[in-house]
Amino acid sequence: MEFEKVLVTGGAGLLGRYVVGELQDRCTVTGLDRTAGVGGGRWLLGDITDIGAVSAAAEDQHAVIHIAAVPNIWSADPETIMRVNVLGTWNVFQAAEAMGVRRVVLCSSDSVVGFTVREGKMVPPLYAPVDLEHPLQATDPYALSKVLGEEIGRSFAARGMEVVVLRPVFVAYPEMADELRVRAEDPVRYRGSMAGGPSAAGGGPLWHHVDPRDAARAFRLALALRQPTFERFFISAEVTLAPEPTLERLERVLGREIEIRRPEVFRENPFAPLYDLAPARERLGFMAEHEQRHLVA
């Protein structure tokens, strides 16, 4: 791997542990989190809102993968989400630049599009598939924090840093399997965390998902990307978990049709996600190897 020393913020978290595992045999990994992770590697305890802790962790690193964040709108109040996610991202980029780090891989979210969280007053997409030129229509604090994080990354890329932004959809961890089954059995009455999962089954109205092993591999590929400046990618499984094909479900949810710019995507794969995965395949070399439709069949 080109980068010999990589810092992973949030390395002890649900997604972070998969990313650390994906990298640990390929480079020297340092994890920064409020609690130490399991397994080998070097662990530093600290909070991303503490610029001193982030600066100390970034020292002598070649790249940073920034995952640490309040993970959704249910995990904290709006003020905490904005403080941790926005200030924390600013601290990571500021510290990385000060310490001479060449590349930062930023964990964003598909929520930036604005069609993920019902409680966030979703805004319908303008067309499908949603590509990287689609307007960002965040309406809830978490989604807005991710939009602002991307803009922070863009500003540091303009100053010369290499920045790769990944927008994973809902990550379907093994702990979520029963939750996904329960939702599929009775989606109308499903209210979340009914099977003891760590959170409600997510993925927005189209039930997007990505396996954590695939998500971790996407972060590794972002480190291997040749000569990026500022690049963004949607990261998703090749199919949704929804009971009906994507366009049929989209029309039912919206109560109307929207413009379909590449109908062949949904003709060839009726359950294709809303998001355009072509850039991830063609530029990042990423294509999901796992999907969980067997849980909802």
Phi and psi in degrees as GROMACS dihedral restraints (atoms count N, CA, C in turn):
[ dihedral_restraints ]
;  ai    aj    ak    al  type     phi  dphi    fc
    3     4     5     6     1   -62.6    20    10
    4     5     6     7     1   -38.0    20    10
    6     7     8     9     1   -97.1    20    10
    7     8     9    10     1   116.4    20    10
    9    10    11    12     1   -81.8    20    10
   10    11    12    13     1   -28.1    20    10
   12    13    14    15     1  -126.3    20    10
   13    14    15    16     1   121.9    20    10
   15    16    17    18     1  -129.3    20    10
   16    17    18    19     1   128.6    20    10
   18    19    20    21     1   -95.6    20    10
   19    20    21    22     1   132.2    20    10
   21    22    23    24     1  -117.2    20    10
   22    23    24    25     1   110.2    20    10
   24    25    26    27     1   -78.5    20    10
   25    26    27    28     1   143.9    20    10
   27    28    29    30     1    69.8    20    10
   28    29    30    31     1    26.0    20    10
   30    31    32    33     1   -65.9    20    10
   31    32    33    34     1   -17.8    20    10
   33    34    35    36     1   -93.9    20    10
   34    35    36    37     1    -1.8    20    10
   36    37    38    39     1   -80.9    20    10
   37    38    39    40     1  -177.5    20    10
   39    40    41    42     1   -57.1    20    10
   40    41    42    43     1   -51.8    20    10
   42    43    44    45     1   -78.6    20    10
   43    44    45    46     1   -39.6    20    10
   45    46    47    48     1   -56.7    20    10
   46    47    48    49     1   -37.8    20    10
   48    49    50    51     1   -65.6    20    10
   49    50    51    52     1   -33.2    20    10
   51    52    53    54     1   -70.6    20    10
   52    53    54    55     1   -40.0    20    10
   54    55    56    57     1   -65.9    20    10
   55    56    57    58     1   -44.4    20    10
   57    58    59    60     1   -59.3    20    10
   58    59    60    61     1   -43.7    20    10
   60    61    62    63     1   -62.7    20    10
   61    62    63    64     1   -36.6    20    10
   63    64    65    66     1   -67.5    20    10
   64    65    66    67     1   -30.6    20    10
   66    67    68    69     1   -97.1    20    10
   67    68    69    70     1   -22.1    20    10
   69    70    71    72     1   -64.3    20    10
   70    71    72    73     1   -23.9    20    10
   72    73    74    75     1   -93.9    20    10
   73    74    75    76     1     1.5    20    10
   75    76    77    78     1  -114.1    20    10
   76    77    78    79     1   -18.4    20    10
   78    79    80    81     1  -160.8    20    10
   79    80    81    82     1   176.6    20    10
   81    82    83    84     1   -88.4    20    10
   82    83    84    85     1   115.8    20    10
   84    85    86    87     1  -105.6    20    10
   85    86    87    88     1   133.6    20    10
   87    88    89    90     1  -115.8    20    10
   88    89    90    91     1   129.0    20    10
   90    91    92    93     1  -102.3    20    10
   91    92    93    94     1   133.4    20    10
   93    94    95    96     1  -115.3    20    10
   94    95    96    97     1   121.4    20    10
   96    97    98    99     1  -159.5    20    10
   97    98    99   100     1   171.1    20    10
   99   100   101   102     1   -78.0    20    10
  100   101   102   103     1   -16.6    20    10
  102   103   104   105     1  -134.2    20    10
  103   104   105   106     1   153.2    20    10
  105   106   107   108     1   -74.3    20    10
  106   107   108   109     1   145.2    20    10
  108   109   110   111     1   -85.5    20    10
  109   110   111   112     1   175.4    20    10
  111   112   113   114     1   -93.0    20    10
  112   113   114   115     1   163.8    20    10
  114   115   116   117     1    88.0    20    10
  115   116   117   118     1  -173.5    20    10
  117   118   119   120     1   -78.0    20    10
  118   119   120   121     1  -168.9    20    10
  120   121   122   123     1    93.7    20    10
  121   122   123   124     1   178.6    20    10
  123   124   125   126     1  -105.2    20    10
  124   125   126   127     1   131.9    20    10
  126   127   128   129     1  -120.5    20    10
  127   128   129   130     1   132.3    20    10
  129   130   131   132     1  -117.5    20    10
  130   131   132   133     1   134.8    20    10
  132   133   134   135     1   -93.7    20    10
  133   134   135   136     1   129.1    20    10
  135   136   137   138     1   177.9    20    10
  136   137   138   139     1   168.2    20    10
  138   139   140   141     1  -115.1    20    10
  139   140   141   142     1   138.4    20    10
  141   142   143   144     1   -68.4    20    10
  142   143   144   145     1   -13.9    20    10
  144   145   146   147     1   -80.8    20    10
  145   146   147   148     1    -4.5    20    10
  147   148   149   150     1  -101.2    20    10
  148   149   150   151     1   102.0    20    10
  150   151   152   153     1   -61.7    20    10
  151   152   153   154     1   -30.8    20    10
  153   154   155   156     1   -65.7    20    10
  154   155   156   157     1   -43.6    20    10
  156   157   158   159     1   -66.1    20    10
  157   158   159   160     1   -40.2    20    10
  159   160   161   162     1   -68.4    20    10
  160   161   162   163     1   -40.9    20    10
  162   163   164   165     1   -63.3    20    10
  163   164   165   166     1   -42.2    20    10
  165   166   167   168     1   -63.8    20    10
  166   167   168   169     1   -38.2    20    10
  168   169   170   171     1   -69.9    20    10
  169   170   171   172     1   -33.6    20    10
  171   172   173   174     1   -79.0    20    10
  172   173   174   175     1   -14.0    20    10
  174   175   176   177     1   -61.8    20    10
  175   176   177   178     1   130.9    20    10
  177   178   179   180     1    70.8    20    10
  178   179   180   181     1    14.7    20    10
  180   181   182   183     1   -93.8    20    10
  181   182   183   184     1   150.3    20    10
  183   184   185   186     1   -95.7    20    10
  184   185   186   187     1   -27.5    20    10
  186   187   188   189     1  -150.5    20    10
  187   188   189   190     1   156.8    20    10
  189   190   191   192     1  -128.8    20    10
  190   191   192   193     1   133.0    20    10
  192   193   194   195     1  -106.9    20    10
  193   194   195   196     1   116.7    20    10
  195   196   197   198     1  -102.7    20    10
  196   197   198   199     1   105.8    20    10
  198   199   200   201     1  -114.5    20    10
  199   200   201   202     1   -30.5    20    10
  201   202   203   204     1   -53.4    20    10
  202   203   204   205     1   130.9    20    10
  204   205   206   207     1  -176.3    20    10
  205   206   207   208     1   162.3    20    10
  207   208   209   210     1   -70.1    20    10
  208   209   210   211     1   122.4    20    10
  210   211   212   213     1   -82.8    20    10
  211   212   213   214     1   -11.9    20    10
  213   214   215   216     1  -168.4    20    10
  214   215   216   217     1   176.6    20    10
  216   217   218   219     1   -75.0    20    10
  217   218   219   220     1   -13.2    20    10
  219   220   221   222     1   -89.9    20    10
  220   221   222   223     1    -8.8    20    10
  222   223   224   225     1   -89.5    20    10
  223   224   225   226     1   -12.1    20    10
  225   226   227   228     1  -166.2    20    10
  226   227   228   229     1   167.7    20    10
  228   229   230   231     1   -75.4    20    10
  229   230   231   232     1   162.3    20    10
  231   232   233   234     1   -55.9    20    10
  232   233   234   235     1   -39.9    20    10
  234   235   236   237     1   -63.9    20    10
  235   236   237   238     1   -40.8    20    10
  237   238   239   240     1   -67.5    20    10
  238   239   240   241     1   -41.7    20    10
  240   241   242   243     1   -58.0    20    10
  241   242   243   244     1   -48.1    20    10
  243   244   245   246     1   -66.6    20    10
  244   245   246   247     1   -40.6    20    10
  246   247   248   249     1   -65.2    20    10
  247   248   249   250     1   -49.9    20    10
  249   250   251   252     1   -69.2    20    10
  250   251   252   253     1   -49.3    20    10
  252   253   254   255     1   -74.3    20    10
  253   254   255   256     1   -39.4    20    10
  255   256   257   258     1   -83.9    20    10
  256   257   258   259     1   -53.2    20    10
  258   259   260   261     1   -62.4    20    10
  259   260   261   262     1   -40.5    20    10
  261   262   263   264     1   -60.9    20    10
  262   263   264   265     1   -42.2    20    10
  264   265   266   267     1   -66.7    20    10
  265   266   267   268     1   -41.1    20    10
  267   268   269   270     1   -59.2    20    10
  268   269   270   271     1   -44.6    20    10
  270   271   272   273     1   -61.1    20    10
  271   272   273   274     1   -41.4    20    10
  273   274   275   276     1   -62.8    20    10
  274   275   276   277     1   -46.9    20    10
  276   277   278   279     1   -68.4    20    10
  277   278   279   280     1   -41.1    20    10
  279   280   281   282     1   -63.2    20    10
  280   281   282   283     1   -44.4    20    10
  282   283   284   285     1   -67.4    20    10
  283   284   285   286     1   -40.8    20    10
  285   286   287   288     1   -61.3    20    10
  286   287   288   289     1   -45.3    20    10
  288   289   290   291     1   -64.2    20    10
  289   290   291   292     1   -43.3    20    10
  291   292   293   294     1   -63.1    20    10
  292   293   294   295     1   -31.3    20    10
  294   295   296   297     1   -93.4    20    10
  295   296   297   298     1     5.7    20    10
  297   298   299   300     1    78.0    20    10
  298   299   300   301     1    19.9    20    10
  300   301   302   303     1   -68.9    20    10
  301   302   303   304     1   132.4    20    10
  303   304   305   306     1   -82.9    20    10
  304   305   306   307     1   -36.9    20    10
  306   307   308   309     1  -133.5    20    10
  307   308   309   310     1   139.1    20    10
  309   310   311   312     1  -123.2    20    10
  310   311   312   313     1   128.3    20    10
  312   313   314   315     1  -103.1    20    10
  313   314   315   316     1   118.7    20    10
  315   316   317   318     1  -103.8    20    10
  316   317   318   319     1   128.1    20    10
  318   319   320   321     1   -85.2    20    10
  319   320   321   322     1   106.4    20    10
  321   322   323   324     1  -100.7    20    10
  322   323   324   325     1  -141.5    20    10
  324   325   326   327     1  -165.4    20    10
  325   326   327   328     1   152.6    20    10
  327   328   329   330     1   -67.4    20    10
  328   329   330   331     1   -11.9    20    10
  330   331   332   333     1   -63.1    20    10
  331   332   333   334     1   -18.1    20    10
  333   334   335   336     1   -60.1    20    10
  334   335   336   337     1   -24.9    20    10
  336   337   338   339     1   -70.7    20    10
  337   338   339   340     1   -27.8    20    10
  339   340   341   342     1    97.2    20    10
  340   341   342   343     1    14.1    20    10
  342   343   344   345     1  -131.1    20    10
  343   344   345   346     1    51.9    20    10
  345   346   347   348     1  -126.4    20    10
  346   347   348   349     1   -43.3    20    10
  348   349   350   351     1  -115.0    20    10
  349   350   351   352     1   114.8    20    10
  351   352   353   354     1   -58.3    20    10
  352   353   354   355     1   -39.3    20    10
  354   355   356   357     1   -68.2    20    10
  355   356   357   358     1   -12.2    20    10
  357   358   359   360     1   -93.0    20    10
  358   359   360   361     1    13.1    20    10
  360   361   362   363     1    57.3    20    10
  361   362   363   364     1    67.3    20    10
  363   364   365   366     1   -57.5    20    10
  364   365   366   367     1   147.0    20    10
  366   367   368   369     1  -109.8    20    10
  367   368   369   370     1   127.1    20    10
  369   370   371   372     1   -63.1    20    10
  370   371   372   373     1   148.0    20    10
  372   373   374   375     1   -65.3    20    10
  373   374   375   376     1   153.3    20    10
  375   376   377   378     1   -80.4    20    10
  376   377   378   379     1   -27.4    20    10
  378   379   380   381     1  -163.1    20    10
  379   380   381   382     1   170.6    20    10
  381   382   383   384     1  -137.7    20    10
  382   383   384   385     1   149.6    20    10
  384   385   386   387     1   -67.2    20    10
  385   386   387   388     1   150.8    20    10
  387   388   389   390     1   -73.8    20    10
  388   389   390   391     1   118.6    20    10
  390   391   392   393     1  -103.1    20    10
  391   392   393   394     1  -173.3    20    10
  393   394   395   396     1   -75.2    20    10
  394   395   396   397     1    -9.5    20    10
  396   397   398   399     1   -93.8    20    10
  397   398   399   400     1    -6.6    20    10
  399   400   401   402     1   -63.7    20    10
  400   401   402   403     1   137.6    20    10
  402   403   404   405     1   -58.0    20    10
  403   404   405   406     1   145.9    20    10
  405   406   407   408     1   -89.9    20    10
  406   407   408   409     1   125.7    20    10
  408   409   410   411     1  -125.7    20    10
  409   410   411   412     1    47.0    20    10
  411   412   413   414     1   -61.5    20    10
  412   413   414   415     1   136.5    20    10
  414   415   416   417     1  -127.3    20    10
  415   416   417   418     1    -4.8    20    10
  417   418   419   420     1  -120.6    20    10
  418   419   420   421     1   161.5    20    10
  420   421   422   423     1   -58.0    20    10
  421   422   423   424     1   -40.8    20    10
  423   424   425   426     1   -64.1    20    10
  424   425   426   427     1   -50.3    20    10
  426   427   428   429     1   -60.3    20    10
  427   428   429   430     1   -42.7    20    10
  429   430   431   432     1   -62.8    20    10
  430   431   432   433     1   -38.9    20    10
  432   433   434   435     1   -62.5    20    10
  433   434   435   436     1   -33.5    20    10
  435   436   437   438     1   -74.8    20    10
  436   437   438   439     1   -35.7    20    10
  438   439   440   441     1   -61.7    20    10
  439   440   441   442     1   -45.8    20    10
  441   442   443   444     1   -65.7    20    10
  442   443   444   445     1   -36.3    20    10
  444   445   446   447     1   -61.5    20    10
  445   446   447   448     1   -42.1    20    10
  447   448   449   450     1   -62.6    20    10
  448   449   450   451     1   -39.5    20    10
  450   451   452   453     1   -67.9    20    10
  451   452   453   454     1   -35.1    20    10
  453   454   455   456     1   -60.5    20    10
  454   455   456   457     1   -45.8    20    10
  456   457   458   459     1   -59.6    20    10
  457   458   459   460     1   -41.6    20    10
  459   460   461   462     1   -61.4    20    10
  460   461   462   463     1   -39.4    20    10
  462   463   464   465     1   -66.5    20    10
  463   464   465   466     1   -37.6    20    10
  465   466   467   468     1   -74.8    20    10
  466   467   468   469     1   -29.4    20    10
  468   469   470   471     1   -64.6    20    10
  469   470   471   472     1   -37.2    20    10
  471   472   473   474     1   -65.4    20    10
  472   473   474   475     1   -21.2    20    10
  474   475   476   477     1   -89.7    20    10
  475   476   477   478     1    -3.2    20    10
  477   478   479   480     1   119.4    20    10
  478   479   480   481     1    -6.2    20    10
  480   481   482   483     1   -79.5    20    10
  481   482   483   484     1   149.5    20    10
  483   484   485   486     1   -86.2    20    10
  484   485   486   487     1   123.3    20    10
  486   487   488   489     1  -128.9    20    10
  487   488   489   490     1   126.7    20    10
  489   490   491   492     1  -121.2    20    10
  490   491   492   493     1   124.7    20    10
  492   493   494   495     1  -107.4    20    10
  493   494   495   496     1   124.6    20    10
  495   496   497   498     1  -107.7    20    10
  496   497   498   499     1   135.5    20    10
  498   499   500   501     1  -115.4    20    10
  499   500   501   502     1    77.4    20    10
  501   502   503   504     1   -70.2    20    10
  502   503   504   505     1   146.9    20    10
  504   505   506   507     1   -80.9    20    10
  505   506   507   508     1  -170.8    20    10
  507   508   509   510     1   -51.9    20    10
  508   509   510   511     1   124.0    20    10
  510   511   512   513     1   -87.4    20    10
  511   512   513   514     1   117.2    20    10
  513   514   515   516     1   -91.7    20    10
  514   515   516   517     1    87.3    20    10
  516   517   518   519     1   -70.7    20    10
  517   518   519   520     1   157.3    20    10
  519   520   521   522     1   -53.8    20    10
  520   521   522   523     1   -32.7    20    10
  522   523   524   525     1   -65.0    20    10
  523   524   525   526     1   -13.3    20    10
  525   526   527   528     1   -94.4    20    10
  526   527   528   529     1    -3.0    20    10
  528   529   530   531     1   -56.7    20    10
  529   530   531   532     1   -48.7    20    10
  531   532   533   534     1   -64.9    20    10
  532   533   534   535     1   -35.8    20    10
  534   535   536   537     1   -64.2    20    10
  535   536   537   538     1   -41.2    20    10
  537   538   539   540     1   -65.5    20    10
  538   539   540   541     1   -38.7    20    10
  540   541   542   543     1   -64.3    20    10
  541   542   543   544     1   -45.9    20    10
  543   544   545   546     1   -62.1    20    10
  544   545   546   547     1   -42.3    20    10
  546   547   548   549     1   -62.7    20    10
  547   548   549   550     1   -42.8    20    10
  549   550   551   552     1   -64.8    20    10
  550   551   552   553     1   -32.8    20    10
  552   553   554   555     1   -70.8    20    10
  553   554   555   556     1   -33.0    20    10
  555   556   557   558     1  -151.6    20    10
  556   557   558   559     1    72.2    20    10
  558   559   560   561     1   -63.1    20    10
  559   560   561   562     1   -28.1    20    10
  561   562   563   564     1   -67.1    20    10
  562   563   564   565     1   -40.5    20    10
  564   565   566   567     1   -98.2    20    10
  565   566   567   568     1     0.2    20    10
  567   568   569   570     1   -66.9    20    10
  568   569   570   571     1   130.5    20    10
  570   571   572   573     1  -122.9    20    10
  571   572   573   574     1     4.5    20    10
  573   574   575   576     1    96.2    20    10
  574   575   576   577     1   139.0    20    10
  576   577   578   579     1    52.2    20    10
  577   578   579   580     1    40.2    20    10
  579   580   581   582     1   -88.2    20    10
  580   581   582   583     1   -12.3    20    10
  582   583   584   585     1  -116.8    20    10
  583   584   585   586     1    12.8    20    10
  585   586   587   588     1    84.3    20    10
  586   587   588   589     1    16.8    20    10
  588   589   590   591     1   -72.5    20    10
  589   590   591   592     1   166.4    20    10
  591   592   593   594     1   -68.3    20    10
  592   593   594   595     1   -16.8    20    10
  594   595   596   597     1  -160.4    20    10
  595   596   597   598     1   177.2    20    10
  597   598   599   600     1   -71.0    20    10
  598   599   600   601     1   153.8    20    10
  600   601   602   603     1   -62.4    20    10
  601   602   603   604     1   127.7    20    10
  603   604   605   606     1  -114.7    20    10
  604   605   606   607     1  -155.0    20    10
  606   607   608   609     1   104.9    20    10
  607   608   609   610     1     6.6    20    10
  609   610   611   612     1    72.6    20    10
  610   611   612   613     1  -174.0    20    10
  612   613   614   615     1   -64.7    20    10
  613   614   615   616     1   -17.9    20    10
  615   616   617   618     1   -98.7    20    10
  616   617   618   619     1    -0.1    20    10
  618   619   620   621     1    58.6    20    10
  619   620   621   622     1    51.7    20    10
  621   622   623   624     1   -68.8    20    10
  622   623   624   625     1   158.3    20    10
  624   625   626   627     1  -162.3    20    10
  625   626   627   628     1   160.4    20    10
  627   628   629   630     1  -145.4    20    10
  628   629   630   631     1   140.4    20    10
  630   631   632   633     1   -72.7    20    10
  631   632   633   634     1   140.3    20    10
  633   634   635   636     1   -61.2    20    10
  634   635   636   637     1   -27.9    20    10
  636   637   638   639     1   -66.6    20    10
  637   638   639   640     1   -39.3    20    10
  639   640   641   642     1   -69.6    20    10
  640   641   642   643     1   -42.2    20    10
  642   643   644   645     1   -59.7    20    10
  643   644   645   646     1   -42.9    20    10
  645   646   647   648     1   -62.2    20    10
  646   647   648   649     1   -40.2    20    10
  648   649   650   651     1   -65.0    20    10
  649   650   651   652     1   -34.9    20    10
  651   652   653   654     1   -61.5    20    10
  652   653   654   655     1   -39.0    20    10
  654   655   656   657     1   -66.6    20    10
  655   656   657   658     1   -38.9    20    10
  657   658   659   660     1   -63.5    20    10
  658   659   660   661     1   -42.5    20    10
  660   661   662   663     1   -65.2    20    10
  661   662   663   664     1   -30.8    20    10
  663   664   665   666     1   -65.8    20    10
  664   665   666   667     1   -30.3    20    10
  666   667   668   669     1   -71.9    20    10
  667   668   669   670     1   -27.3    20    10
  669   670   671   672     1   -90.4    20    10
  670   671   672   673     1    -7.3    20    10
  672   673   674   675     1   -59.6    20    10
  673   674   675   676     1   133.2    20    10
  675   676   677   678     1   -83.4    20    10
  676   677   678   679     1   122.8    20    10
  678   679   680   681     1    50.3    20    10
  679   680   681   682     1    54.2    20    10
  681   682   683   684     1   -78.1    20    10
  682   683   684   685     1   156.7    20    10
  684   685   686   687     1  -110.1    20    10
  685   686   687   688     1   -76.3    20    10
  687   688   689   690     1  -135.7    20    10
  688   689   690   691     1   109.5    20    10
  690   691   692   693     1  -131.7    20    10
  691   692   693   694     1   147.0    20    10
  693   694   695   696     1  -127.1    20    10
  694   695   696   697     1   148.6    20    10
  696   697   698   699     1  -147.1    20    10
  697   698   699   700     1   135.0    20    10
  699   700   701   702     1   -80.0    20    10
  700   701   702   703     1   136.9    20    10
  702   703   704   705     1  -121.6    20    10
  703   704   705   706     1   116.1    20    10
  705   706   707   708     1  -154.3    20    10
  706   707   708   709     1   159.1    20    10
  708   709   710   711     1   -63.9    20    10
  709   710   711   712     1   164.5    20    10
  711   712   713   714     1   -77.7    20    10
  712   713   714   715     1   -10.0    20    10
  714   715   716   717     1  -136.5    20    10
  715   716   717   718     1   156.9    20    10
  717   718   719   720     1   -87.6    20    10
  718   719   720   721     1   177.4    20    10
  720   721   722   723     1  -104.4    20    10
  721   722   723   724     1     7.5    20    10
  723   724   725   726     1   -69.2    20    10
  724   725   726   727     1   150.9    20    10
  726   727   728   729     1   -72.6    20    10
  727   728   729   730     1   -21.3    20    10
  729   730   731   732     1  -121.8    20    10
  730   731   732   733     1   162.4    20    10
  732   733   734   735     1   -55.9    20    10
  733   734   735   736     1   154.1    20    10
  735   736   737   738     1   -57.7    20    10
  736   737   738   739     1   -50.5    20    10
  738   739   740   741     1   -67.7    20    10
  739   740   741   742     1   -36.9    20    10
  741   742   743   744     1   -63.1    20    10
  742   743   744   745     1   -44.7    20    10
  744   745   746   747     1   -67.9    20    10
  745   746   747   748     1   -41.1    20    10
  747   748   749   750     1   -60.1    20    10
  748   749   750   751     1   -44.7    20    10
  750   751   752   753     1   -64.3    20    10
  751   752   753   754     1   -39.7    20    10
  753   754   755   756     1   -65.8    20    10
  754   755   756   757     1   -43.0    20    10
  756   757   758   759     1   -65.5    20    10
  757   758   759   760     1   -41.9    20    10
  759   760   761   762     1   -83.3    20    10
  760   761   762   763     1   -23.7    20    10
  762   763   764   765     1    77.5    20    10
  763   764   765   766     1    14.4    20    10
  765   766   767   768     1  -165.0    20    10
  766   767   768   769     1   168.3    20    10
  768   769   770   771     1   -87.6    20    10
  769   770   771   772     1   156.2    20    10
  771   772   773   774     1  -125.2    20    10
  772   773   774   775     1   169.5    20    10
  774   775   776   777     1   -66.1    20    10
  775   776   777   778     1   130.1    20    10
  777   778   779   780     1  -108.5    20    10
  778   779   780   781     1   107.1    20    10
  780   781   782   783     1   -82.5    20    10
  781   782   783   784     1   -26.8    20    10
  783   784   785   786     1  -133.4    20    10
  784   785   786   787     1    77.4    20    10
  786   787   788   789     1   -61.6    20    10
  787   788   789   790     1   -24.1    20    10
  789   790   791   792     1   -63.8    20    10
  790   791   792   793     1   -27.3    20    10
  792   793   794   795     1   -59.7    20    10
  793   794   795   796     1   -45.4    20    10
  795   796   797   798     1   -86.8    20    10
  796   797   798   799     1   -19.9    20    10
  798   799   800   801     1   -72.0    20    10
  799   800   801   802     1   -40.6    20    10
  801   802   803   804     1   -77.5    20    10
  802   803   804   805     1   -29.0    20    10
  804   805   806   807     1  -140.8    20    10
  805   806   807   808     1    91.0    20    10
  807   808   809   810     1   -57.3    20    10
  808   809   810   811     1   -26.6    20    10
  810   811   812   813     1  -100.3    20    10
  811   812   813   814     1    21.0    20    10
  813   814   815   816     1   -60.5    20    10
  814   815   816   817     1   147.3    20    10
  816   817   818   819     1   -66.4    20    10
  817   818   819   820     1   164.3    20    10
  819   820   821   822     1   -64.6    20    10
  820   821   822   823     1   -28.3    20    10
  822   823   824   825     1   -90.8    20    10
  823   824   825   826     1   148.2    20    10
  825   826   827   828     1   -77.0    20    10
  826   827   828   829     1   113.1    20    10
  828   829   830   831     1   -95.7    20    10
  829   830   831   832     1    -0.2    20    10
  831   832   833   834     1   -59.4    20    10
  832   833   834   835     1   -45.0    20    10
  834   835   836   837     1   -58.9    20    10
  835   836   837   838     1   -38.6    20    10
  837   838   839   840     1   -65.0    20    10
  838   839   840   841     1   -38.7    20    10
  840   841   842   843     1   -69.2    20    10
  841   842   843   844     1   -47.2    20    10
  843   844   845   846     1   -82.0    20    10
  844   845   846   847     1   -36.1    20    10
  846   847   848   849     1  -100.1    20    10
  847   848   849   850     1   -43.7    20    10
  849   850   851   852     1   -85.8    20    10
  850   851   852   853     1   -21.3    20    10
  852   853   854   855     1    76.0    20    10
  853   854   855   856     1    25.7    20    10
  855   856   857   858     1  -107.1    20    10
  856   857   858   859     1   131.2    20    10
  858   859   860   861     1  -145.1    20    10
  859   860   861   862     1   127.8    20    10
  861   862   863   864     1   -59.7    20    10
  862   863   864   865     1   138.3    20    10
  864   865   866   867     1  -100.8    20    10
  865   866   867   868     1   -10.2    20    10
  867   868   869   870     1  -130.0    20    10
  868   869   870   871     1   151.9    20    10
  870   871   872   873     1  -153.2    20    10
  871   872   873   874     1   162.3    20    10
  873   874   875   876     1  -117.8    20    10
  874   875   876   877     1    23.5    20    10
  876   877   878   879     1   -63.6    20    10
  877   878   879   880     1   -21.2    20    10
  879   880   881   882     1   -62.2    20    10
  880   881   882   883     1   -22.3    20    10
  882   883   884   885     1   -73.4    20    10
  883   884   885   886     1   -24.6    20    10
  885   886   887   888     1  -116.2    20    10
  886   887   888   889     1     3.0    20    10
